[in-house]
Amino acid sequence: MGVTCVSQMPVAEGKSVQQTVELLTRKLEMLGAEKQGTFCVDCETYHTAASTLGSQGQAGKLMYVMHNSEYPLSCFALFENGPCLTADTNFDVLMVKLKGFFQSAKASKIETRGTRYQYCDFLVKVGTVTMGPSARGISVEVEYGPCVVASDCWSLLLEFLQSFLGSHTPAAPAVFGNKHDAVYGPADTMVQYMELFNKIRKQQQVPVAGIR
């Protein structure tokens, strides 16, 4: 596990989500990247049960339960702007037992699936983000394996991102600023995916061009 940057790639003008994914993966292959299997990251939203809020009118909290195929034996539970709990896969069963406190939001599941590519010390994952049957956007994850401190390798990550994302190269993820010289871990990647999924959810008030 190295340092990872997760970002959204806009759909190319006049293209569909799938066509844009193909353009990206073609660029990677031209650089010399090799396919290394597939990946999946999913997220389900839970909200605080109304029965636990009392009569004070306080706002309920959202919790995101997430899985990443890179960590098949783990489950991640995140609060927005809050902590990230890493548990084993039985956490999903626990959520069923906690339905008096947290309830699954209807039609809230969102996921990204795609192909993993290896290029030298970089692991790149380009995925199609879907909600239900519809493609909603494109995720790009780049991991630099040899380093575990974000501040030590961001300039190198940025240079590589620019080589195939061009003008769509992202700024440094917010989670990097919180890490300073601390060791980067899987929970930091899941926080980035949570932020990406929430951004795409908000964008979907308007349909994505090229999607039927």
Residue frames as qw, qx, qy, qz and C-alpha x, y, z in Angstrom:
[[0.000, 0.887, 0.463, 0.000, 0.00, 0.00, 0.00],
 [0.441, 0.085, 0.022, 0.893, 1.50, 3.27, -1.15],
 [0.095, 0.444, 0.236, -0.859, 0.19, 6.84, -1.45],
 [0.254, 0.442, 0.798, 0.322, -2.97, 7.17, -3.52],
 [0.171, 0.268, 0.004, -0.948, -4.79, 9.98, -5.31],
 [0.257, 0.475, 0.839, 0.070, -8.45, 9.48, -6.30],
 [0.117, 0.360, -0.059, -0.924, -10.08, 11.92, -8.73],
 [0.587, 0.561, 0.538, -0.228, -12.96, 12.32, -11.16],
 [0.253, -0.095, 0.576, 0.771, -12.42, 12.48, -14.91],
 [0.463, 0.461, 0.171, -0.738, -15.05, 14.56, -16.76],
 [0.696, 0.384, 0.599, 0.098, -16.85, 12.92, -19.67],
 [0.287, -0.162, 0.439, 0.836, -15.26, 14.07, -22.95],
 [0.403, 0.458, 0.067, -0.790, -17.39, 16.41, -25.05],
 [0.663, 0.358, -0.377, -0.538, -19.58, 14.46, -27.44],
 [0.419, 0.203, -0.884, 0.043, -18.58, 11.15, -25.85],
 [0.779, -0.479, -0.271, -0.301, -20.30, 8.75, -23.48],
 [0.576, -0.684, 0.428, -0.132, -18.88, 7.60, -20.15],
 [0.918, -0.038, 0.366, 0.149, -17.75, 4.32, -21.69],
 [0.662, 0.663, 0.038, 0.348, -16.10, 6.00, -24.69],
 [0.063, -0.895, 0.320, -0.303, -14.20, 8.34, -22.35],
 [0.772, -0.463, 0.436, -0.027, -13.03, 5.38, -20.25],
 [0.891, 0.276, 0.254, 0.256, -11.77, 3.70, -23.43],
 [0.376, 0.849, -0.134, 0.345, -9.87, 6.87, -24.43],
 [0.386, -0.798, 0.410, -0.216, -8.20, 6.97, -21.01],
 [0.862, -0.245, 0.440, 0.062, -7.23, 3.30, -20.97],
 [0.783, 0.548, 0.103, 0.278, -5.86, 3.61, -24.50],
 [0.101, 0.898, -0.303, 0.303, -3.60, 6.45, -23.32],
 [0.635, -0.594, 0.480, -0.121, -2.36, 4.30, -20.46],
 [0.920, 0.102, 0.347, 0.148, -1.62, 1.38, -22.76],
 [0.574, 0.756, -0.056, 0.310, 0.27, 3.70, -25.12],
 [0.207, -0.851, 0.419, -0.241, 2.41, 4.78, -22.16],
 [0.433, 0.348, -0.822, 0.123, 3.25, 1.12, -21.60],
 [0.497, -0.250, 0.567, -0.608, 0.90, 0.26, -18.73],
 [0.327, 0.035, -0.921, -0.209, -0.15, -3.40, -18.45],
 [0.687, -0.383, -0.207, -0.581, -3.52, -4.75, -17.35],
 [0.161, 0.204, -0.865, 0.430, -3.48, -6.34, -13.90],
 [0.120, -0.398, -0.891, 0.183, -7.04, -7.57, -13.35],
 [0.192, -0.658, -0.400, -0.608, -10.08, -5.62, -12.21],
 [0.154, -0.047, -0.592, 0.790, -11.22, -3.69, -9.14],
 [0.298, -0.651, -0.546, -0.435, -14.41, -2.56, -7.42],
 [0.106, -0.041, -0.523, 0.845, -15.18, 0.00, -4.71],
 [0.273, -0.575, -0.637, -0.435, -18.75, 0.29, -3.42],
 [0.020, 0.053, -0.442, 0.895, -20.56, 2.53, -0.96],
 [0.307, -0.588, -0.701, -0.262, -23.94, 2.34, 0.77],
 [0.052, -0.398, 0.229, -0.887, -25.38, 5.25, 2.75],
 [0.409, -0.499, -0.747, 0.164, -27.03, 4.90, 6.15],
 [0.104, -0.575, 0.055, -0.809, -28.84, 7.67, 8.00],
 [0.047, -0.071, 0.741, -0.666, -29.60, 8.04, 11.69],
 [0.188, -0.470, -0.848, -0.160, -32.94, 6.40, 12.52],
 [0.214, -0.606, -0.154, -0.750, -35.67, 8.94, 13.30],
 [0.734, -0.573, -0.351, -0.101, -36.41, 7.18, 16.61],
 [0.727, -0.240, -0.232, 0.601, -32.93, 8.10, 17.92],
 [0.270, 0.453, 0.065, 0.847, -33.12, 11.84, 17.14],
 [0.170, -0.429, -0.597, 0.656, -35.50, 12.75, 19.96],
 [0.130, 0.844, 0.519, 0.035, -37.68, 15.85, 19.90],
 [0.323, -0.678, 0.054, 0.658, -34.90, 18.45, 19.75],
 [0.568, 0.804, 0.097, -0.143, -34.95, 18.62, 15.95],
 [0.314, -0.662, 0.561, 0.386, -31.27, 17.81, 15.65],
 [0.628, 0.550, -0.410, -0.367, -30.00, 16.81, 12.21],
 [0.967, -0.105, 0.233, 0.005, -29.33, 13.14, 11.60],
 [0.196, -0.663, 0.630, 0.353, -25.86, 11.93, 10.66],
 [0.853, 0.428, -0.205, -0.217, -24.93, 10.02, 7.53],
 [0.537, -0.493, 0.669, 0.145, -22.64, 7.01, 7.65],
 [0.666, 0.547, -0.394, -0.320, -21.09, 5.40, 4.60],
 [0.783, -0.267, 0.561, 0.024, -20.31, 1.68, 4.61],
 [0.498, 0.730, -0.379, -0.275, -17.74, 0.87, 1.94],
 [0.890, -0.131, 0.399, 0.179, -15.81, -2.06, 0.46],
 [0.265, 0.790, -0.472, -0.288, -12.69, -2.15, -1.71],
 [0.976, 0.183, -0.111, -0.043, -11.64, -5.24, -3.67],
 [0.410, 0.613, -0.552, 0.388, -8.02, -4.45, -2.77],
 [0.125, -0.281, 0.744, -0.593, -8.96, -5.29, 0.84],
 [0.555, -0.178, -0.662, -0.472, -11.41, -8.21, 0.49],
 [0.517, -0.324, -0.743, 0.274, -11.46, -9.04, 4.21],
 [0.167, -0.240, -0.360, 0.886, -12.19, -5.48, 5.35],
 [0.000, 0.776, 0.566, 0.277, -15.18, -3.17, 5.55],
 [0.270, 0.049, -0.176, 0.945, -14.90, 0.60, 6.07],
 [0.133, -0.801, -0.584, -0.002, -17.44, 2.78, 7.89],
 [0.338, 0.096, -0.021, 0.936, -17.04, 6.54, 7.46],
 [0.000, 0.834, 0.455, -0.313, -18.78, 9.64, 8.75],
 [0.404, 0.750, 0.133, 0.507, -18.57, 12.77, 6.63],
 [0.038, 0.763, -0.312, 0.566, -15.88, 15.01, 8.20],
 [0.718, -0.549, 0.299, -0.307, -15.42, 12.33, 10.81],
 [0.391, -0.481, 0.782, 0.062, -13.52, 9.17, 11.66],
 [0.719, 0.293, -0.519, -0.358, -13.11, 6.09, 9.48],
 [0.703, -0.338, 0.578, -0.240, -13.61, 2.73, 11.14],
 [0.485, 0.387, -0.740, -0.261, -11.89, -0.28, 9.59],
 [0.703, -0.188, 0.553, -0.405, -13.58, -3.57, 10.48],
 [0.228, -0.087, 0.925, 0.292, -13.87, -7.09, 9.10],
 [0.241, -0.125, -0.633, -0.725, -16.53, -8.06, 6.58],
 [0.246, -0.464, -0.841, 0.133, -18.97, -9.12, 9.32],
 [0.003, -0.250, -0.238, 0.939, -19.62, -5.41, 9.89],
 [0.345, -0.099, -0.509, -0.782, -22.35, -5.66, 7.22],
 [0.486, -0.378, -0.786, -0.046, -24.17, -8.17, 9.42],
 [0.274, -0.344, -0.507, 0.742, -23.80, -5.82, 12.40],
 [0.135, 0.030, -0.143, -0.980, -25.46, -3.00, 10.43],
 [0.469, -0.324, -0.682, -0.458, -28.56, -5.18, 10.06],
 [0.504, -0.444, -0.665, 0.327, -28.66, -5.57, 13.85],
 [0.223, -0.318, -0.233, 0.892, -28.22, -1.81, 14.28],
 [0.046, 0.462, 0.592, 0.658, -31.24, -0.90, 12.12],
 [0.299, -0.805, -0.498, 0.121, -32.83, 0.73, 15.17],
 [0.358, -0.705, 0.040, 0.611, -30.01, 3.29, 15.07],
 [0.021, 0.478, -0.501, -0.721, -28.95, 3.42, 11.41],
 [0.703, 0.445, 0.520, -0.195, -31.18, 2.75, 8.43],
 [0.466, 0.011, 0.584, 0.664, -30.09, 2.19, 4.84],
 [0.281, 0.536, -0.015, -0.796, -31.03, 5.06, 2.55],
 [0.756, 0.435, 0.477, -0.105, -33.16, 3.89, -0.37],
 [0.714, 0.639, 0.144, 0.247, -31.40, 3.50, -3.74],
 [0.211, -0.939, 0.249, 0.108, -28.19, 4.87, -2.20],
 [0.813, -0.226, 0.407, 0.351, -25.70, 2.27, -3.41],
 [0.431, 0.865, -0.226, -0.123, -23.00, 3.64, -5.67],
 [0.819, -0.292, 0.395, 0.298, -19.92, 1.83, -6.96],
 [0.348, 0.784, -0.414, -0.305, -17.05, 2.06, -9.38],
 [0.877, -0.050, 0.457, 0.140, -15.67, -0.86, -11.37],
 [0.490, 0.818, -0.259, -0.156, -12.94, -1.07, -13.93],
 [0.906, 0.249, -0.201, 0.278, -9.49, -2.30, -14.89],
 [0.544, -0.759, 0.221, 0.281, -6.24, -2.13, -12.90],
 [0.694, 0.654, -0.163, 0.253, -3.08, -1.14, -14.76],
 [0.701, -0.560, 0.119, 0.424, 0.52, -1.42, -13.61],
 [0.526, 0.780, -0.081, 0.328, 3.06, 1.08, -14.92],
 [0.366, 0.459, -0.545, 0.598, 6.49, 0.84, -13.27],
 [0.178, -0.084, -0.745, 0.637, 5.84, 1.75, -9.61],
 [0.388, 0.052, 0.114, -0.913, 2.34, 3.13, -10.30],
 [0.119, 0.331, 0.936, 0.011, -0.92, 1.23, -9.99],
 [0.253, 0.091, -0.135, -0.954, -3.72, 2.91, -11.96],
 [0.178, 0.389, 0.898, -0.099, -7.43, 2.10, -11.75],
 [0.242, 0.036, -0.254, -0.936, -9.90, 3.64, -14.18],
 [0.106, 0.305, 0.923, -0.208, -13.48, 2.89, -13.23],
 [0.244, -0.402, -0.478, -0.742, -17.05, 3.55, -14.36],
 [0.128, 0.054, 0.636, -0.759, -19.13, 4.94, -11.49],
 [0.338, -0.313, -0.714, -0.528, -22.67, 3.56, -11.46],
 [0.342, 0.028, 0.570, -0.746, -25.83, 4.10, -9.44],
 [0.749, 0.327, 0.426, -0.388, -28.38, 1.41, -10.17],
 [0.798, 0.332, 0.439, 0.245, -28.27, 0.57, -13.89],
 [0.377, 0.910, 0.075, 0.156, -26.85, 3.93, -15.01],
 [0.680, 0.069, -0.101, 0.723, -23.26, 5.09, -15.53],
 [0.195, -0.939, -0.267, 0.096, -22.77, 8.34, -13.62],
 [0.001, 0.945, -0.324, -0.035, -19.11, 9.25, -14.04],
 [0.825, 0.348, -0.355, 0.269, -15.49, 8.16, -14.18],
 [0.592, -0.777, 0.208, 0.054, -13.06, 7.56, -11.32],
 [0.670, 0.549, -0.401, 0.298, -9.28, 7.55, -11.64],
 [0.704, -0.688, 0.176, 0.025, -7.11, 6.18, -8.84],
 [0.628, 0.587, -0.419, 0.292, -3.32, 6.35, -9.00],
 [0.764, -0.635, 0.107, 0.046, -1.15, 4.74, -6.33],
 [0.392, 0.710, -0.542, 0.219, 2.59, 5.21, -6.00],
 [0.911, -0.242, -0.333, -0.026, 3.74, 2.03, -4.28],
 [0.681, 0.158, -0.435, 0.568, 7.26, 2.73, -2.94],
 [0.078, 0.282, -0.322, 0.900, 6.25, 5.65, -0.69],
 [0.338, -0.557, -0.756, 0.065, 3.93, 5.91, 2.35],
 [0.182, -0.588, -0.277, 0.738, 4.26, 9.64, 3.14],
 [0.427, 0.779, 0.453, 0.079, 2.13, 11.85, 0.87],
 [0.006, -0.964, 0.115, 0.239, 4.31, 14.96, 1.14],
 [0.465, -0.488, 0.618, 0.404, 7.35, 12.99, -0.05],
 [0.370, 0.069, 0.804, 0.460, 5.85, 11.87, -3.37],
 [0.372, 0.724, 0.449, -0.368, 3.03, 14.24, -4.38],
 [0.172, 0.729, -0.349, -0.563, 5.20, 16.02, -6.98],
 [0.093, -0.221, 0.912, 0.333, 6.00, 12.64, -8.59],
 [0.304, 0.451, 0.826, -0.150, 2.34, 11.57, -8.50],
 [0.280, 0.777, 0.163, -0.540, 1.33, 14.90, -10.02],
 [0.074, 0.554, -0.617, -0.554, 3.82, 14.53, -12.88],
 [0.143, 0.050, 0.967, 0.206, 2.50, 11.07, -13.70],
 [0.293, 0.614, 0.648, -0.342, -1.14, 12.19, -13.50],
 [0.223, 0.739, -0.123, -0.624, -0.39, 15.01, -15.94],
 [0.110, -0.316, 0.810, 0.481, 1.04, 12.51, -18.42],
 [0.008, -0.251, -0.900, -0.355, -2.39, 11.02, -19.16],
 [0.004, -0.720, -0.644, 0.258, -5.00, 13.35, -17.60],
 [0.314, 0.442, 0.253, 0.801, -3.60, 16.56, -19.06],
 [0.127, -0.408, 0.056, -0.902, -5.72, 19.60, -18.15],
 [0.726, -0.463, -0.278, -0.426, -7.94, 17.41, -15.95],
 [0.561, 0.102, -0.650, 0.502, -5.11, 16.66, -13.51],
 [0.493, -0.772, -0.383, -0.125, -6.50, 17.12, -9.96],
 [0.076, -0.761, 0.416, -0.492, -5.13, 19.21, -7.13],
 [0.218, 0.199, -0.878, 0.377, -3.67, 17.44, -4.10],
 [0.518, -0.497, -0.662, -0.215, -6.43, 15.56, -2.22],
 [0.363, -0.755, 0.112, -0.534, -7.64, 17.26, 0.96],
 [0.915, -0.399, -0.052, 0.014, -6.65, 14.20, 2.98],
 [0.728, 0.301, -0.209, 0.580, -2.99, 14.87, 2.12],
 [0.005, 0.674, -0.187, 0.715, -3.12, 18.15, 4.01],
 [0.725, -0.573, 0.082, -0.373, -4.33, 16.34, 7.12],
 [0.971, -0.047, -0.151, 0.180, -1.55, 13.76, 6.99],
 [0.151, -0.909, 0.387, 0.035, 1.50, 16.05, 7.11],
 [0.228, 0.554, -0.800, -0.026, 4.34, 13.57, 7.63],
 [0.678, -0.137, 0.613, -0.381, 2.12, 10.74, 8.88],
 [0.188, -0.086, 0.925, 0.318, 1.95, 7.34, 7.21],
 [0.553, 0.140, -0.268, -0.777, -0.73, 7.08, 4.51],
 [0.294, -0.014, 0.939, -0.177, -3.17, 4.17, 4.92],
 [0.026, 0.325, 0.860, 0.392, -6.15, 2.45, 3.25],
 [0.025, -0.718, -0.600, 0.352, -8.66, 4.56, 5.21],
 [0.048, -0.577, 0.130, 0.805, -7.28, 7.68, 3.51],
 [0.020, 0.010, -0.757, -0.653, -8.10, 6.18, 0.11],
 [0.067, -0.528, -0.845, -0.043, -11.64, 5.35, 1.24],
 [0.041, -0.686, -0.302, 0.660, -12.17, 8.93, 2.43],
 [0.023, 0.357, -0.448, -0.820, -11.24, 10.10, -1.09],
 [0.085, -0.227, -0.875, -0.419, -13.73, 7.67, -2.66],
 [0.057, -0.639, -0.690, 0.334, -16.45, 8.82, -0.26],
 [0.006, 0.622, 0.013, -0.783, -15.84, 12.43, -1.30],
 [0.048, 0.159, -0.690, -0.704, -15.83, 11.46, -5.00],
 [0.064, -0.403, -0.900, -0.152, -19.09, 9.49, -4.71],
 [0.030, -0.699, -0.509, 0.503, -20.82, 12.35, -2.86],
 [0.014, 0.484, -0.272, -0.832, -19.65, 14.82, -5.50],
 [0.090, -0.037, -0.818, -0.567, -21.03, 12.61, -8.28],
 [0.035, -0.543, -0.822, 0.166, -24.34, 12.15, -6.41],
 [0.024, 0.683, 0.238, -0.690, -24.77, 15.93, -6.24],
 [0.041, 0.341, -0.525, -0.778, -23.93, 16.32, -9.93],
 [0.029, 0.186, 0.932, 0.309, -26.61, 13.83, -10.86],
 [0.271, 0.577, 0.453, -0.622, -29.41, 16.30, -10.35],
 [0.504, 0.670, -0.225, -0.496, -28.70, 16.86, -14.08],
 [0.959, 0.141, 0.238, 0.056, -28.20, 13.79, -16.38],
 [0.433, -0.496, 0.519, 0.545, -24.70, 13.15, -17.70],
 [0.516, 0.626, -0.272, -0.518, -24.32, 13.96, -21.40],
 [0.392, 0.415, -0.789, -0.229, -24.14, 10.88, -23.58],
 [0.097, 0.003, 0.953, -0.287, -25.96, 8.59, -21.13],
 [0.497, -0.195, -0.490, -0.689, -29.33, 7.16, -22.06]]
